[in-house]
Amino acid sequence: MGLRIYFTSELSEDNAKQTAEILNLTSRIQELETRKNLTVQYDNLIQAYTVSESNNTNLSAEVQELNTRIQELETQKNNLTQQIQNMETTSNELNISQAQWSIDSYCLGNINKKCQPCQKGWNLTEPSCYVYNDAPYPGCKTWGEAREDCKRKNSDLAVAHNPAEKEAINTNSFGFNGFWIGLRVEDGEWNSWIPAPDPVDGHCAVFYKGRDTWSSVRCNKPQQWICQQKALSLSV
């Protein structure tokens, strides 16, 4: 009986130790699992921090690049502003020079020492002045060249605004070769002030002396030409 009691007591103590060890091991395993999770979280945080630092570096580089671009644009803006100011100054100087040339061309060298409504060599029919460029054939021009010549004379190819101007062009024209006037086909239509033939693309208007109409001619054909400008208004 005494041996049985002792053996049972030993078994109870062993079971208690084993249970304690199991509990201890379970607690240790849980602790290790917790540490493992913390390690994974730590690694994730380190990785996120590294990515964030890389993004921050890239953003800093982009900001620096944008600042450099802004400075370049500011420099370009300042340069353009200076160029505009220079062009305005040059334009004002040219306008003053042109105005002086216009005054001189209307006023200087006249016998009566008075300004005239038209420059020398131009014919007056109110409210316009006309010059008839009757250059021999080698000096004839296409419609575009003739218009550029008129513009250099501060005028344009002639276009009658009323019957008096139309009559003036007809009366003062000479020869039979015809003169360019300021009409051409645009968008399939004539901007006509007298009866017009059917519009043909690439054609411009040639006026012939003694006719009540004009002819449609290829714009690249050399012709003589008539320039027209507004007469100078003179106060009495």
Sine and cosine of phi, psi and omega as CSV:
sin_phi,cos_phi,sin_psi,cos_psi,sin_omega,cos_omega
0.00,0.00,-0.69,0.72,-0.02,-1.00
-0.89,0.45,-0.60,0.80,0.01,-1.00
-0.93,0.37,-0.64,0.77,-0.02,-1.00
-0.90,0.44,-0.67,0.75,0.01,-1.00
-0.90,0.44,-0.65,0.76,-0.01,-1.00
-0.91,0.42,-0.71,0.71,-0.02,-1.00
-0.89,0.45,-0.66,0.75,0.02,-1.00
-0.90,0.44,-0.61,0.79,0.02,-1.00
-0.91,0.41,-0.64,0.77,0.03,-1.00
-0.90,0.43,-0.68,0.74,0.00,-1.00
-0.89,0.45,-0.62,0.78,0.00,-1.00
-0.90,0.43,-0.66,0.76,0.02,-1.00
-0.91,0.40,-0.66,0.75,0.01,-1.00
-0.90,0.44,-0.67,0.74,0.02,-1.00
-0.88,0.48,-0.64,0.77,0.00,-1.00
-0.91,0.42,-0.64,0.76,0.02,-1.00
-0.91,0.41,-0.71,0.71,-0.01,-1.00
-0.88,0.47,-0.67,0.75,0.01,-1.00
-0.88,0.47,-0.67,0.74,0.01,-1.00
-0.90,0.44,-0.67,0.75,0.00,-1.00
-0.91,0.42,-0.63,0.78,0.02,-1.00
-0.89,0.45,-0.70,0.72,0.02,-1.00
-0.89,0.45,-0.63,0.77,0.00,-1.00
-0.91,0.41,-0.69,0.72,0.02,-1.00
-0.91,0.41,-0.64,0.76,0.03,-1.00
-0.87,0.49,-0.69,0.72,0.02,-1.00
-0.89,0.46,-0.63,0.77,0.00,-1.00
-0.91,0.40,-0.66,0.75,0.02,-1.00
-0.89,0.46,-0.67,0.74,0.02,-1.00
-0.89,0.46,-0.63,0.78,0.02,-1.00
-0.90,0.43,-0.67,0.74,0.01,-1.00
-0.91,0.41,-0.64,0.77,0.05,-1.00
-0.88,0.48,-0.68,0.74,0.03,-1.00
-0.88,0.47,-0.69,0.72,0.03,-1.00
-0.89,0.45,-0.63,0.78,0.02,-1.00
-0.88,0.47,-0.70,0.71,0.03,-1.00
-0.89,0.46,-0.66,0.75,0.03,-1.00
-0.89,0.46,-0.63,0.78,0.02,-1.00
-0.89,0.45,-0.69,0.73,0.03,-1.00
-0.89,0.46,-0.69,0.72,0.02,-1.00
-0.89,0.46,-0.65,0.76,0.02,-1.00
-0.89,0.46,-0.72,0.70,0.03,-1.00
-0.87,0.50,-0.66,0.75,0.02,-1.00
-0.89,0.45,-0.66,0.75,0.04,-1.00
-0.90,0.43,-0.66,0.75,0.04,-1.00
-0.88,0.48,-0.68,0.73,0.01,-1.00
-0.90,0.43,-0.69,0.72,0.02,-1.00
-0.89,0.45,-0.64,0.77,0.02,-1.00
-0.90,0.44,-0.66,0.75,0.01,-1.00
-0.89,0.47,-0.70,0.71,0.04,-1.00
-0.89,0.46,-0.67,0.74,0.00,-1.00
-0.88,0.47,-0.68,0.74,0.04,-1.00
-0.89,0.46,-0.65,0.76,0.02,-1.00
-0.90,0.43,-0.69,0.73,0.04,-1.00
-0.89,0.45,-0.65,0.76,0.01,-1.00
-0.89,0.46,-0.65,0.76,0.04,-1.00
-0.90,0.44,-0.69,0.73,0.02,-1.00
-0.90,0.44,-0.66,0.75,0.02,-1.00
-0.90,0.44,-0.63,0.78,0.03,-1.00
-0.89,0.46,-0.64,0.77,0.03,-1.00
-0.91,0.41,-0.65,0.76,0.02,-1.00
-0.91,0.41,-0.66,0.75,0.03,-1.00
-0.88,0.47,-0.68,0.73,0.03,-1.00
-0.90,0.44,-0.65,0.76,0.02,-1.00
-0.90,0.43,-0.66,0.75,0.04,-1.00
-0.90,0.44,-0.66,0.75,0.04,-1.00
-0.89,0.46,-0.64,0.77,0.05,-1.00
-0.90,0.44,-0.67,0.74,0.01,-1.00
-0.90,0.43,-0.64,0.77,0.03,-1.00
-0.88,0.48,-0.67,0.74,0.03,-1.00
-0.89,0.45,-0.65,0.76,0.04,-1.00
-0.89,0.46,-0.69,0.72,0.01,-1.00
-0.90,0.43,-0.63,0.78,0.05,-1.00
-0.89,0.46,-0.66,0.75,0.04,-1.00
-0.90,0.44,-0.70,0.72,0.03,-1.00
-0.88,0.47,-0.66,0.75,0.02,-1.00
-0.87,0.49,-0.71,0.70,0.01,-1.00
-0.89,0.46,-0.66,0.75,0.02,-1.00
-0.90,0.44,-0.69,0.73,0.02,-1.00
-0.90,0.43,-0.65,0.76,0.04,-1.00
-0.87,0.50,-0.67,0.75,0.03,-1.00
-0.91,0.41,-0.66,0.75,0.03,-1.00
-0.89,0.46,-0.66,0.75,0.03,-1.00
-0.89,0.46,-0.69,0.72,0.02,-1.00
-0.89,0.46,-0.66,0.75,0.02,-1.00
-0.90,0.43,-0.67,0.74,0.01,-1.00
-0.90,0.43,-0.64,0.77,0.03,-1.00
-0.90,0.44,-0.64,0.76,0.04,-1.00
-0.89,0.45,-0.71,0.70,0.02,-1.00
-0.89,0.46,-0.67,0.74,0.01,-1.00
-0.89,0.46,-0.68,0.73,0.03,-1.00
-0.89,0.46,-0.65,0.76,0.02,-1.00
-0.90,0.43,-0.65,0.76,0.02,-1.00
-0.91,0.41,-0.65,0.76,0.02,-1.00
-0.88,0.47,-0.67,0.74,0.04,-1.00
-0.89,0.45,-0.71,0.71,0.01,-1.00
-0.89,0.46,-0.69,0.73,0.00,-1.00
-0.91,0.41,-0.66,0.75,0.03,-1.00
-0.88,0.48,-0.67,0.74,0.03,-1.00
-0.90,0.43,-0.66,0.75,0.03,-1.00
-0.88,0.47,-0.65,0.76,0.00,-1.00
-0.89,0.45,-0.70,0.71,0.02,-1.00
-0.87,0.49,-0.71,0.71,-0.01,-1.00
-0.88,0.47,-0.67,0.75,-0.08,-1.00
-0.93,0.36,-0.44,0.90,0.01,-1.00
-1.00,-0.01,-0.41,0.91,-0.23,-0.97
-0.89,-0.45,-0.54,0.84,-0.11,-0.99
-0.99,0.14,0.56,-0.83,0.13,-0.99
0.99,0.14,0.03,1.00,0.03,-1.00
-0.97,0.23,0.61,-0.80,-0.07,-1.00
-0.88,0.47,-0.67,0.74,-0.02,-1.00
-1.00,0.09,0.09,1.00,0.04,-1.00
0.84,0.54,0.47,0.88,0.07,-1.00
-0.89,-0.45,0.49,-0.87,0.06,-1.00
-0.94,0.34,0.56,-0.83,-0.02,-1.00
-0.94,-0.35,0.43,-0.90,-0.01,-1.00
-0.93,0.36,-0.38,0.93,0.02,-1.00
-0.81,-0.59,0.43,-0.90,0.09,-1.00
-0.94,0.35,0.26,-0.97,0.04,-1.00
-0.87,0.49,0.72,-0.70,0.02,-1.00
1.00,0.00,-0.07,1.00,0.02,-1.00
-0.97,-0.25,0.57,-0.82,0.02,-1.00
-0.98,-0.17,0.67,-0.75,-0.05,-1.00
-0.99,-0.11,0.80,-0.60,0.30,-0.95
-0.67,-0.74,0.96,-0.27,-0.12,-0.99
-0.76,0.66,0.70,-0.71,0.10,1.00
-0.98,-0.18,0.43,0.90,-0.14,-0.99
-0.80,-0.59,0.32,-0.95,0.13,-0.99
-0.91,-0.42,0.57,-0.82,-0.05,-1.00
-0.77,-0.63,0.57,-0.82,0.17,-0.99
-0.77,-0.64,0.71,-0.71,-0.08,-1.00
-0.96,-0.28,0.95,-0.33,-0.06,-1.00
-1.00,0.02,1.00,-0.09,-0.08,-1.00
-0.98,-0.20,0.71,0.70,-0.02,-1.00
-0.87,0.49,0.60,-0.80,0.11,-0.99
-0.85,0.52,0.23,-0.97,-0.15,-0.99
-0.77,0.64,-0.71,0.71,-0.01,-1.00
-0.86,0.52,-0.40,0.92,-0.01,-1.00
-0.99,-0.13,0.03,1.00,0.04,-1.00
-0.92,0.38,0.36,-0.93,-0.10,-0.99
-0.75,-0.66,0.39,-0.92,0.16,-0.99
-0.94,0.34,0.17,-0.99,-0.01,-1.00
-0.85,0.53,-0.71,0.70,-0.01,-1.00
-0.90,0.43,-0.67,0.74,0.02,-1.00
-0.91,0.42,-0.65,0.76,0.02,-1.00
-0.89,0.46,-0.66,0.75,0.00,-1.00
-0.91,0.41,-0.64,0.77,0.05,-1.00
-0.88,0.47,-0.63,0.77,0.05,-1.00
-0.88,0.48,-0.69,0.73,0.03,-1.00
-0.88,0.47,-0.67,0.74,-0.01,-1.00
-0.89,0.46,-0.59,0.81,0.05,-1.00
-0.91,0.42,-0.36,0.93,0.04,-1.00
-0.99,-0.12,0.31,0.95,0.00,-1.00
0.85,0.52,0.68,0.74,-0.02,-1.00
-0.54,-0.84,-0.22,-0.97,0.06,-1.00
-0.52,-0.86,0.18,-0.98,0.07,-1.00
-0.87,0.50,0.58,-0.81,-0.15,-0.99
-0.92,0.40,0.68,-0.74,0.14,-0.99
-0.63,-0.78,0.88,-0.47,-0.03,-1.00
-0.95,0.31,0.72,-0.69,0.03,-1.00
-0.98,-0.18,-0.19,0.98,-0.01,-1.00
-0.40,-0.92,0.19,-0.98,-0.02,-1.00
-0.86,0.52,-0.56,0.83,-0.01,-1.00
-0.90,0.44,-0.69,0.73,0.02,-1.00
-0.92,0.39,-0.63,0.78,0.05,-1.00
-0.87,0.49,-0.69,0.73,0.02,-1.00
-0.91,0.41,-0.60,0.80,0.01,-1.00
-0.89,0.45,-0.69,0.72,0.02,-1.00
-0.89,0.46,-0.67,0.74,-0.02,-1.00
-0.93,0.38,-0.67,0.75,-0.07,-1.00
-0.95,0.30,-0.68,0.74,-0.13,-0.99
-1.00,0.08,-0.23,0.97,0.07,-1.00
-0.93,0.36,0.42,-0.91,0.00,-1.00
-0.58,-0.82,0.28,-0.96,-0.04,-1.00
0.98,0.21,0.01,-1.00,-0.08,-1.00
-0.81,-0.59,0.20,0.98,-0.04,-1.00
-1.00,0.10,-0.35,0.94,0.01,-1.00
1.00,0.01,0.50,-0.87,-0.03,-1.00
-0.84,-0.54,0.64,-0.77,0.15,-0.99
-0.90,0.43,0.66,-0.75,0.20,-0.98
-0.83,-0.55,0.08,-1.00,-0.19,-0.98
-0.99,0.11,0.72,0.70,0.05,-1.00
-0.80,-0.60,0.65,-0.76,0.10,-0.99
-0.45,-0.89,0.25,-0.97,0.00,-1.00
-0.98,0.20,0.82,-0.57,0.05,-1.00
-0.74,-0.68,0.82,-0.58,-0.03,-1.00
0.82,0.57,0.62,0.78,0.08,-1.00
0.96,0.27,0.26,0.96,-0.02,-1.00
-0.66,-0.76,0.46,-0.89,0.14,-0.99
-1.00,-0.04,0.62,-0.79,0.21,-0.98
-1.00,-0.09,0.98,0.18,-0.28,-0.96
-0.98,-0.18,0.60,-0.80,0.08,-1.00
-0.90,-0.44,-0.01,1.00,0.14,-0.99
-0.61,-0.79,0.25,-0.97,-0.05,-1.00
-0.76,0.65,0.71,-0.70,-0.14,-0.99
-0.84,-0.55,0.56,-0.83,0.13,-0.99
-0.96,0.29,0.10,-1.00,0.01,-1.00
-0.87,0.50,0.68,-0.73,-0.02,-1.00
-0.94,0.35,0.67,-0.74,0.07,-1.00
-0.76,-0.65,0.80,-0.59,0.00,-1.00
-0.83,0.56,0.67,-0.74,0.01,-1.00
0.99,0.11,0.14,0.99,0.00,-1.00
-0.95,-0.31,0.53,-0.85,0.06,-1.00
-0.78,-0.62,0.10,-0.99,-0.14,-0.99
-0.99,-0.15,0.74,-0.68,0.12,-0.99
-0.89,-0.46,0.79,-0.61,0.00,-1.00
-0.99,-0.16,0.71,-0.70,0.01,-1.00
-0.92,-0.39,0.65,-0.76,0.00,-1.00
-0.87,0.49,0.67,-0.74,0.09,-1.00
0.99,0.11,-0.02,1.00,0.01,-1.00
-0.96,-0.27,0.44,-0.90,0.03,-1.00
-0.99,-0.11,0.12,0.99,0.01,-1.00
-0.63,-0.78,-0.11,-0.99,0.00,-1.00
-0.67,-0.74,0.20,-0.98,-0.10,-1.00
-0.95,-0.32,0.47,-0.88,0.07,-1.00
-1.00,-0.06,0.88,-0.48,-0.10,-0.99
-0.74,-0.67,0.50,-0.87,0.08,-1.00
-0.83,0.56,0.73,-0.69,-0.09,-1.00
-0.91,0.42,-0.35,0.94,-0.03,-1.00
-1.00,-0.03,0.13,0.99,0.04,-1.00
-0.99,0.11,0.78,-0.63,0.02,-1.00
-0.91,0.41,0.74,-0.67,0.02,-1.00
-0.59,-0.81,0.23,-0.97,0.25,-0.97
-0.97,0.26,0.11,-0.99,-0.09,-1.00
-0.44,-0.90,0.34,-0.94,0.00,-1.00
-0.87,-0.49,0.81,-0.59,0.08,-1.00
-0.98,-0.20,0.49,-0.87,-0.04,-1.00
-0.67,-0.75,0.66,-0.75,0.09,-1.00
-0.58,-0.81,0.37,-0.93,-0.02,-1.00
-0.94,0.35,0.71,-0.70,0.01,-1.00
-0.93,0.37,0.51,-0.86,0.03,-1.00
-0.95,0.32,0.79,-0.61,0.03,-1.00
-0.99,0.14,0.87,-0.50,-0.06,-1.00
-0.94,-0.34,0.78,-0.63,0.07,-1.00
-0.99,0.15,0.58,-0.82,-0.03,-1.00
-0.99,0.14,0.00,0.00,0.00,0.00
